[in-house]
Amino acid sequence: MSPESLEQYRVIIVDDEPLIGSALVQLFELEGISAFATSEPKSIIERIDINWPGVLISDVNMPELNGISLMQSLIKQDNDLPIILLTGFGDIAMAVNALKQGAYDFLEKPFNNEYMLDVVKRALEKRALTLENRKLKQELESISFPGPRILGHSPGIKQMKHILHQVLDMPADVLIEGETGTGKELVARYLHDHSVRNQANFVAINCGAIPETIIESELFGAEAGAFTGADKTRIGKFEYANGGTLFLDEIESTPLSLQVKLLRVLEDRCVERLGSNKTVPLDIRIIAATKVDLDSLCKTGEFRQDLLYRLNLVTVSIPALRERREDIGLLFLHFARIASSRYHKALIPLTSEQGAQLTSHDWPGNVRELRNLAERYVLLGAEAAFATSINNPVNLNGAMSLQQRVEFFERLLIEEALSHNKGSIKLTMEQLELPRKTLYDKMQKYDLDRKLFIQ
């Protein structure tokens, strides 16, 4: 019986002889390599994900589906999947043909266990490298892509990016949660600009900044004469965003009287202008954002529960800056470079002490506060910027082990050197007196990309 998921296994064996399958499973598990055997090749074709970090071993001669056909089907899904073929009949021509078609290796039964282990271990290493290269390529593409960028490598940011990429082109509505200053509109723009809707309008409206008396006409539009002062037809935000994205910031500020109408538009995907009986169909993605707990507002009757259910089909939580301290240096450098270019002033690299001050600050204003500091740093210098801004430090030492503190300052030193040397690996090696491989290993450990330091 096949397991529900194959993700837990690093080797899958497909062979119509159960004894061979069980013997190979035992061989790999004794080496600490998780393995699973099956005699049903068709059952795994659609179940091996393109990101599966494993190796497939398949017999060539099987009654249900031969190993060559199985390999061809899997290679169509993932050309880089390592597939090792087994046969009880030594056929050089078949082996050569299989290797040309993409097989990682071709072994004859009976095989040598030590050789089999060696082949599989090398294939697993290749698979891990392939997946890592794919990941790095995706990250580089996202950085070089025009439009908003989400910078950071902290666990919270990685999780957020993962969710965003899963729903980029989906028509599902999204609710963004985050404290003031965390970048909720930037995340909304990132979703729009990286999606298939990017050629249509991105329309942002702050529900808390519009008077209750006019917010309905702002959202839904109005016909001429619909109310006093409406002397011409007005296109609402929903209609103007048709085909694209409507961003409703501070959704918690929406009046209760409007929430019912908003729910209806979200459910029916059409809008009716004030004073009109005609509906306008909508092809639109709604992204709402809130800085408060909407569940709590629902319990006190200040927000409709049914509207929350409609909005939070996909919820994206942006971590506060104090929860992603490892990203602070990278973000500061990014904002400082922008300010340096805008104000035509040289960017002086931070010292290790200044970097430590940044990282230990509590950042109640989140990314917005950090950006403000970076701009003042470029305009007025470190002394003036830090004297007025870094006044609420947090003592990290009590919450960090010795190893964490060592890694914390090591990362700061490497970031400082990369920044000072404008991303030059050679100059950074010389400054830190590190061999090239050691520097690369540490940069990989701390997710540091030299391209981000090139000015």
C-alpha positions in Angstrom: 0.0 0.0 0.0 1.4 3.4 -1.0 1.8 6.1 1.6 -0.2 9.3 1.3 2.9 11.4 0.7 6.3 10.6 -0.8 7.9 13.7 0.5 9.4 11.8 3.5 11.4 9.4 1.3 14.7 10.2 -0.4 14.8 7.0 -2.5 11.9 5.3 -4.3 12.3 1.9 -5.7 10.0 0.6 -8.4 10.3 -3.1 -9.1 7.8 -5.9 -9.7 10.0 -8.2 -7.6 9.1 -7.4 -4.0 12.2 -9.1 -2.6 14.5 -6.7 -4.5 12.5 -3.7 -3.4 12.5 -4.7 0.3 16.3 -5.6 0.1 17.1 -2.1 -1.3 14.9 -0.4 1.3 16.8 -2.2 4.1 20.2 -1.4 2.4 19.4 2.4 2.3 17.8 2.6 5.7 20.9 1.1 7.3 22.7 4.0 5.9 20.2 6.5 7.3 18.5 7.1 3.9 14.7 6.9 4.0 13.4 4.6 1.2 10.1 3.2 -0.1 9.5 0.4 -2.6 6.5 -0.3 -4.8 5.6 -2.6 -7.6 3.1 -0.1 -9.2 4.9 2.3 -11.4 1.8 4.2 -12.6 0.9 5.0 -9.0 3.9 7.4 -8.5 4.0 9.3 -11.8 1.7 12.1 -10.6 2.9 11.9 -7.0 6.5 12.9 -7.4 6.6 16.7 -7.1 9.1 18.8 -9.1 10.7 19.8 -5.8 11.0 16.2 -4.4 14.6 16.0 -3.1 15.1 12.3 -3.9 16.2 9.7 -6.4 14.2 7.1 -8.3 15.4 3.5 -8.9 13.4 1.5 -11.4 13.5 -1.9 -13.0 13.4 -1.8 -16.8 11.3 -4.9 -17.4 7.9 -4.6 -15.6 4.5 -5.9 -16.9 2.4 -2.8 -16.0 4.8 -0.1 -17.3 8.4 -0.6 -18.3 11.2 1.4 -16.7 12.0 3.3 -19.9 8.4 4.6 -20.3 8.3 5.5 -16.6 11.5 7.4 -16.9 10.2 9.3 -20.0 7.0 10.3 -18.1 8.9 11.6 -15.1 11.5 13.4 -17.1 8.7 15.4 -18.8 7.7 16.6 -15.4 11.3 17.2 -14.2 14.2 16.9 -16.6 16.6 17.0 -13.7 15.2 14.1 -11.6 17.9 11.5 -11.1 16.6 8.1 -12.3 18.7 4.9 -11.9 17.6 2.0 -14.1 18.0 -1.7 -13.3 17.9 -4.7 -15.6 18.5 -8.4 -15.3 19.6 -8.6 -18.9 22.9 -7.0 -19.8 22.2 -4.9 -22.9 24.9 -2.3 -23.7 22.7 -0.7 -26.5 19.8 -0.3 -24.1 22.1 1.2 -21.4 23.5 3.8 -23.8 20.1 4.7 -25.1 18.7 5.1 -21.6 21.6 7.4 -20.6 21.0 9.5 -23.7 17.4 9.9 -22.8 18.3 11.2 -19.3 18.9 8.3 -17.0 21.4 9.1 -14.2 22.9 5.5 -14.3 22.1 2.0 -15.6 23.0 -1.0 -13.4 22.8 -4.7 -14.1 21.3 -7.2 -11.7 22.7 -8.6 -9.5 24.3 -5.3 -8.4 27.0 -4.7 -5.8 25.5 -3.1 -2.7 28.5 -0.8 -2.1 28.4 0.4 -5.6 24.7 1.0 -5.5 25.1 3.0 -2.3 27.8 5.1 -3.9 25.7 5.8 -7.0 22.7 6.8 -4.9 24.6 9.1 -2.6 26.1 10.9 -5.6 22.7 11.2 -7.2 21.3 12.6 -3.9 24.1 15.2 -3.8 23.4 16.2 -7.4 19.6 16.5 -6.6 20.2 18.7 -3.6 22.5 21.0 -5.6 19.9 21.2 -8.5 17.2 22.2 -6.1 19.4 24.7 -4.4 20.4 26.3 -7.7 16.7 26.5 -8.7 15.9 28.3 -5.4 18.8 30.8 -5.9 17.7 31.4 -9.5 14.2 32.2 -8.3 15.5 34.6 -5.7 17.7 36.4 -8.2 14.9 36.7 -10.7 12.6 38.1 -8.0 15.3 40.6 -7.0 16.0 41.7 -10.6 12.3 41.8 -11.6 11.0 45.4 -12.1 8.7 46.7 -9.4 8.4 46.2 -5.6 10.9 43.8 -4.0 10.5 42.0 -0.7 14.0 41.8 0.9 15.0 39.5 3.7 15.9 35.9 4.5 14.4 35.6 8.0 12.1 32.6 8.5 9.0 34.8 8.7 9.8 36.5 5.4 10.6 33.2 3.7 7.2 31.8 4.8 5.4 34.9 3.6 7.1 34.8 0.2 6.2 31.1 -0.1 2.5 31.9 0.5 2.7 34.8 -2.0 4.2 32.7 -4.7 1.6 30.0 -4.3 -1.3 32.5 -5.0 0.4 35.0 -7.4 -1.9 34.1 -10.3 -4.8 32.8 -8.4 -8.1 34.8 -8.4 -8.3 34.3 -4.6 -8.8 37.4 -2.4 -6.0 38.0 0.1 -6.0 39.5 3.7 -2.7 41.1 4.8 -2.1 41.4 8.5 0.7 43.5 9.9 1.6 46.3 12.3 1.8 49.9 11.1 4.9 50.4 9.0 5.6 46.8 8.1 4.9 47.3 4.4 1.4 46.1 3.7 0.9 48.1 0.6 4.3 47.0 -0.7 3.3 43.4 -0.3 0.0 44.1 -2.1 1.9 45.8 -5.0 4.3 42.8 -5.1 1.3 40.5 -5.5 -0.1 42.6 -8.3 3.1 43.4 -10.2 4.3 39.8 -10.2 1.0 38.4 -11.3 -0.8 38.0 -14.7 -2.8 41.1 -13.7 0.2 43.4 -13.9 -0.9 45.1 -17.1 -4.1 46.3 -15.5 -4.7 48.9 -12.8 -3.5 48.6 -9.2 -5.9 50.8 -7.2 -5.2 51.6 -3.6 -7.7 53.1 -1.2 -7.3 53.8 2.6 -10.7 53.0 4.1 -9.8 55.0 7.2 -8.9 58.2 5.4 -12.2 58.7 3.5 -15.2 60.3 5.2 -18.1 57.9 5.7 -20.4 60.2 3.7 -18.5 59.7 0.4 -16.8 56.3 0.8 -19.7 54.5 -0.9 -19.4 56.6 -4.1 -15.6 56.3 -4.0 -15.8 52.5 -4.0 -18.9 51.8 -6.2 -19.2 55.0 -8.3 -22.3 57.1 -8.9 -24.5 58.2 -11.8 -25.1 61.9 -12.5 -27.8 63.1 -10.1 -27.5 60.2 -7.7 -27.1 62.6 -4.9 -26.6 66.3 -4.3 -23.4 67.5 -6.0 -23.2 64.5 -8.3 -23.3 66.5 -11.6 -21.6 63.8 -13.7 -21.1 60.0 -13.8 -18.3 58.9 -11.5 -16.4 55.6 -12.0 -15.7 53.9 -8.6 -12.5 52.2 -7.4 -14.0 48.7 -8.0 -14.8 49.5 -11.6 -11.5 51.4 -12.2 -9.6 48.4 -11.0 -11.5 45.9 -13.2 -9.0 43.4 -14.6 -6.5 44.3 -12.0 -6.2 44.6 -8.2 -8.1 46.7 -5.6 -6.2 47.2 -2.4 -8.4 48.1 0.6 -6.1 49.4 3.4 -7.3 49.7 7.0 -10.3 47.5 6.1 -11.2 47.6 9.8 -12.2 51.2 9.4 -15.0 50.4 6.9 -18.4 51.5 8.3 -20.7 48.6 9.3 -23.3 50.0 6.9 -20.9 49.6 4.0 -19.6 46.2 5.0 -22.9 44.5 3.9 -22.6 46.1 0.4 -18.9 45.3 0.3 -19.6 41.6 1.0 -22.2 41.5 -1.7 -19.7 42.8 -4.3 -17.1 40.3 -3.2 -19.5 37.4 -3.5 -21.3 38.4 -6.7 -18.2 39.9 -8.5 -20.2 42.8 -9.9 -20.8 46.4 -8.8 -23.7 48.7 -9.2 -23.1 52.5 -9.3 -25.2 54.7 -7.0 -28.3 55.8 -8.8 -28.1 53.0 -11.4 -29.9 49.7 -11.8 -27.3 48.1 -14.1 -24.5 45.9 -12.8 -21.0 46.0 -14.0 -19.2 42.5 -14.0 -15.9 42.5 -12.3 -12.7 40.5 -13.0 -10.8 41.7 -10.0 -8.6 40.6 -7.1 -9.3 42.1 -3.8 -6.4 42.6 -1.3 -7.4 43.9 2.1 -5.1 44.9 4.9 -5.4 45.4 8.6 -3.2 46.4 11.5 -5.6 45.0 14.1 -7.1 41.6 15.0 -10.3 41.4 13.0 -11.4 38.3 15.0 -11.5 40.5 18.1 -13.5 43.2 16.3 -16.0 40.5 15.1 -16.6 39.5 18.8 -17.3 43.0 19.8 -19.6 43.6 16.8 -17.4 46.1 15.1 -16.7 44.0 12.0 -18.9 41.5 10.2 -17.9 37.8 10.7 -19.2 36.9 7.2 -17.1 39.6 5.6 -14.0 38.4 7.4 -14.6 34.8 6.2 -14.8 36.2 2.6 -11.6 38.2 2.9 -9.3 35.8 4.7 -9.4 33.0 2.2 -5.6 33.5 2.0 -4.0 35.3 5.0 -0.6 36.8 4.7 1.1 37.9 8.0 4.0 40.3 7.8 6.4 39.9 10.7 7.3 43.0 12.7 10.9 44.3 12.2 11.8 43.2 15.8 10.9 39.7 14.8 13.2 39.6 11.8 16.3 41.3 13.2 18.6 39.4 10.8 17.0 41.4 7.9 17.7 44.8 9.4 21.2 45.3 8.0 20.1 44.4 4.5 17.0 46.7 4.6 19.0 49.6 6.0 21.6 49.2 3.2 18.8 49.1 0.6 17.1 52.3 1.9 20.5 54.1 2.3 21.4 53.4 -1.3 18.1 54.8 -2.5 18.7 57.9 -0.4 22.3 58.2 -1.6 21.1 58.2 -5.2 18.3 60.6 -4.6 20.3 63.2 -2.6 23.5 62.7 -4.6 25.5 62.0 -1.4 28.1 59.4 -0.8 27.1 56.4 1.2 29.4 55.7 4.2 29.3 52.1 5.4 28.1 51.4 8.9 30.6 50.3 11.5 30.1 47.1 13.4 29.0 49.0 16.5 26.4 51.0 14.5 25.2 47.7 12.9 24.7 46.2 16.4 22.8 49.3 17.5 20.4 48.9 14.5 19.8 45.3 15.3 19.2 45.8 19.0 16.8 48.6 18.5 13.1 47.7 19.2 11.7 49.5 16.0 8.2 50.4 17.1 7.7 52.1 13.7 8.9 49.0 11.9 10.3 49.2 8.3 9.0 52.8 7.9 11.1 53.9 10.9 14.1 52.1 9.6 13.8 53.8 6.2 13.4 57.2 7.9 16.7 56.5 9.8 18.5 55.4 6.7 17.6 58.6 4.9 18.7 60.8 7.8 21.9 58.8 8.0 22.7 59.7 4.4 21.6 63.3 4.8 22.9 64.2 8.2 25.5 61.6 9.1 25.6 58.8 11.6 26.0 60.9 14.7 22.9 63.0 14.1 20.8 60.1 12.8 21.6 57.7 15.6 21.4 60.3 18.4 17.8 61.1 17.6 16.5 57.6 16.5 18.2 54.8 18.3 17.0 55.6 21.8 15.2 52.4 22.8 17.7 49.6 22.6 16.9 46.0 23.5 19.4 43.9 25.4 19.7 40.9 23.1 22.5 39.2 25.2 20.1 37.8 27.7 18.0 36.1 25.0 21.0 34.8 22.9 23.3 32.0 23.5 27.1 32.4 23.1 26.9 30.7 19.7 24.1 33.0 18.6 26.0 36.1 19.7 29.2 34.9 17.8 27.1 34.3 14.7 25.3 37.7 15.1 28.6 39.7 15.1 30.2 37.5 12.5 27.4 38.3 10.1 27.6 42.0 10.9 31.3 42.0 10.1 30.9 40.2 6.8 28.0 42.6 5.8 30.2 45.6 6.8 33.1 44.3 4.7 30.9 43.5 1.6 29.3 46.9 1.8 32.7 48.7 2.2 34.1 46.8 -0.7 30.9 47.2 -2.9 30.4 43.5 -3.1 33.9 42.6 -4.2 34.7 39.1 -3.0 38.4 39.5 -3.5 38.6 42.7 -1.5 36.4 41.3 1.2 38.6 38.2 1.5 41.6 40.4 1.9 40.0 42.6 4.5 38.7 39.7 6.6 41.7 37.6 5.9 39.5 34.6 4.9 40.1 32.0 2.2 37.6 32.3 -0.7 35.8 29.0 0.2 35.4 30.0 3.8 34.0 33.3 2.8 31.6 31.7 0.4 30.5 29.1 3.0 29.8 31.9 5.6 27.9 34.0 3.0 25.8 31.0 2.2 25.2 30.3 5.9 23.9 33.8 6.5 22.1 34.1 3.1 24.3 37.0 2.0 24.2 37.8 -1.8 27.2 39.9 -3.0 24.9 41.5 -5.7 23.0 43.3 -3.0 26.1 45.1 -1.9 27.2 46.3 -5.4 26.8 50.0 -5.7 
